């Protein structure tokens, strides 16, 4: 086993050496892929690595200064060992890498994803991306990384394949030229000898011997040629078949000689043409292929079709016309060329689909690239505009949105001058369109020899990010304003147990400057005995449980009484993510009635001047206190509320949404709820907290604090709608679809009825865009979405994944016939002409239906089944459908 591993590694290192790339200078052809990978996946580091015996060397690096690392600590060494993609979502918790110097030290790797690249079947390196923060890496992102790695692999092998092909072609041409020269020379010699033979009969035997030597020499040349040589007589039977012909076509010489050429290597559909050409040549001496180089299909002994490049020569032998041909198998060369063209198409598709505006120009300043996002931002396409006019024509401004951007400061102009631009802020503000704030980054493009090829710039839209940051800052200011006026110690602690927020009362309570508290561990703010009392409650809240308790703390030589509430905060996935802490000072009420009255007076003054409903219910569940805000929010003066229950004061409609949470408070549990307050056609969304007052183990009353959460809730709803809706068609987007699919398949596993998934795309949609423009294409997408919605039930989910790709998730499917009825209904709806603003079009769609059986599926299986069904439908013809069950193959 060790010897086998050693041999494999030796072959791998030989394949790496054959690339002739180790320790070479950086090349733009590789750097563009690392930049594209960094932009596509939003990571700080992207690398193209080559792994030799002792080290990992970077052929291209983006975001990293080092040019190599020892192989012993390289993540990529693991990726090439397993010969498939390696993904580490959090290296700090992976036993293989947790103690790695690259994790503990610079560059502090937490996330890694690497796809091996190959040469001659051996993994020689990777395309990898690195982040200093842990992150998830879904299936779509993995497919994108594999696609980019395929492009890198083609680039690594391109020079080697092209060089080998050129050398072979040059050798063939040289050999053909030498052969033709020698044949001409030998022909002249033979003619001279024939003249001498007619004059001197005595020399005939010597001439015959010379002729046989010449023929042997020619046969030697033919036998050693890298190209296949095939000779045929006037009847089309094979008279010569060299070793190269045996290698290419699989027939040995003995099997080939004397057999008809047409039946041996000519495909059946071309034989009639072949026979006609041979007959014409024998009769007239004219031919369409003689002395020309042509590409034709041919057959091998195994029946495999290949493409050959052929040059045919004609000659006469003993008064009869014969042919000879040199042939080369060019199938691999054609496949390589096709693969390169397909990879270029993939790169173009990536640039058109990413949500980053990319523009580029050549060395003369002529725009050469203007992707879809760039066209959307400017409202214009790429035009023949000189660089001094770019700023004016494309409405470019400084970051303030008002000052026109000087022509010399345009990012693409700066990069064209040779600068490297990183995150230059600018604004695009075309007339009649909302302005867009961008961060532009770019680099010059150069050839391997350092010759300037042009420039490229990528622009990120940060308009929404800036608006969100401003809203966050405003929200924080409102929160600070509220908390600073509440009679409570209020703080926020993160999952690591460190303070991230404290109001003024809390900072005053701890008696330390803010910088000594914020960002520091909660333990540091207490003495050991005090922290020991808090520790059980801290464990509960870190575990996701709410904790309410009372505490007595000695401050400045006197005892202070506090009621404390620790409320857990949860991350979007439901895991605990820190907590909120509130402490209410109850010292005055505990000490004396007089102090209690004074405290209530102060409380009244404070609570009447903060935008919060604050009230207290006594043991009989009647209002004993209410601040003045009740009058403005609910239209009832506080003194009119005293002695009434909540239902008596404001009616059943106001009491019902709070009843359960209020009942929890009477059971001794702090609780909260959200509900609406409607008054004079104005609706507030409010958050109420109910804190029980405990006395001798019994609930003596309940405090009610109600804050206005209208702005934040409306903002959350708006953000949720934006995150789950396709902006063009207003259909649910991919994220909403995946959530719905997960829920549907979960219900199916629990034994509910079956569900079905339809994959649809618009037939020949690219041709519609190319012929009528993207605006018409967008109109087709909107109308197509409308027809899908009206073709299914309101309980079924119609979503747009991307481009012209749509899905329909059918719930409660009783049989395959149900899915067939929906598919036919959609086909009928789409078949009606699309009457648009500028055109009336005939549009079709192809549908793949994946049918799930209850209790036996997962989302990925159902998606793969629908995808296979779509492929089967396309194979059968357009504007039709195909149905597959999970586990069934077409």
Secondary structure, 3 states (H helix, E strand, C coil): CHHHHHHHHHHHHHHHHHHCCCCCCCCHHHHHHHHHHHHHHCCCEEEEEEECCCEEEEEEEECCCCCEEEHHHCHHHHHHHHCCCEEECCHHHCCCCCCCHHHHCCCCCCEEEEEEEEECCEEEEEEEEEECCCCCCCHHHHHHHHHHHHHHHHHHHHHHHHHHHHHHHHHHHHHHHHHHHHHHHHHHHHHHHHHHHHHCHHHHHHHHHHHHHHHHHHHHHHHHCCCEEEEECCCCEEEEECHHHHHHHCCCHHHHCCCEHHHHHCCHHHHHHHHHHHHHHHHHCCCCCECCEEEEEEECCCCCEEEEEEEEEEEEECCEEEEEEEEEECHHHHHHHHHHHHHHHHHHHHHHHCCCEEEEEECCCCEEEECHHHHHHHCCCCCCCCHHHHHHHCCEECCCCCCECCHHHCHHHHHHCCCCEEEEEEEECCCCCCCEEEEEEEEEEECCCCCEEEEEEEEEECHHHHHHHHHHHHHHHHHHHHHHCCCCEEEEECCCCEEEEECHHHHHHHCCCHHHCCCCEHHHHCCHHHHHHHHHHHHHHHCCCCEEEEEEEEECCEEEEEEEEEEEEECCCCCEEEEEEEEEECHHHHHCHHHHHHHHHHHHHHHCCCCEEEEEECCCCCEEEECCHHHHHHCCCHHHHCCCCHHHHHCHHHHHCCHHHHHHHHCCCCEEEEEEEEECCEEEEEEEEEEEEEECCEEEEEEEEEEECHHHHHHHHHHHHHHHECCCCCCECHHHHHHHHHHHHHHHHCCCCEEEEEEEEECCHHHHHHHHCHHHHHHHHHHHHHHHHHHCCCCCEEEEEECCEEEEEEEEECCHHHHHHHHHHHHHHHHCCEECCCCEECCCEEEEEEECCCCCCCHHHHHHHHHHHHHHHHHHCCCCEEEEECCCCC
